Amino acid sequence: MNAIWIPVASAFLASFFSLLIAWFTNCWNERRFNKQLKHEREKDSKKLLIEKGEKLIILLYSFVQWGSHQLGYKSIDELPTKHEFDYIEFEFIAKTYFPEFENDIHLVLENLKMKGDSSERYKCFILETDKLKNKISLKLNELSK
């Protein structure tokens, strides 16, 4: 009678260990998949931030052209432009993707609204936009690493 239970018990034991190994493998694969998915999302997020940061710098250059035109000066690094500026896109990208630059953007815009000597306003405007360009560039360098 014992001889009958030995093959049944060994088959049951082999099946149990096979299921246990399959379960451990499944858990390990799921954990690896979740890590890979998280990494891909972070990579895509960084890529999006870099693209939006590049767009923000391009908009900032067109903003300098527009602001220079508004203040009656030609910019040193003149680029072909119609002296138009898409403020809505600029503000949207800045506030959505780079909220840490909101105060800097506010300072730049305030320089355009200031009263007084336009040459002094122009100097402040250029100084503030250069600071903002540098901050955005540093952020992009940090993201690209």
Number of C-alpha atoms within 10 A of each C-alpha: 5 6 7 8 10 11 11 11 11 11 12 12 12 12 12 12 12 12 12 12 12 12 12 12 12 12 12 12 12 12 12 12 12 12 12 12 12 12 12 12 12 12 13 12 13 16 14 13 19 21 12 18 21 15 16 23 17 14 19 21 19 21 22 24 25 21 24 20 15 14 15 12 14 14 15 8 9 12 11 8 10 10 15 12 18 12 12 9 13 18 16 13 18 19 14 11 15 17 13 13 14 13 11 15 19 11 15 22 16 13 20 17 9 13 9 8 8 16 12 13 18 21 12 18 24 18 14 19 22 16 14 20 17 13 15 20 16 12 15 18 11 10 15 11 6
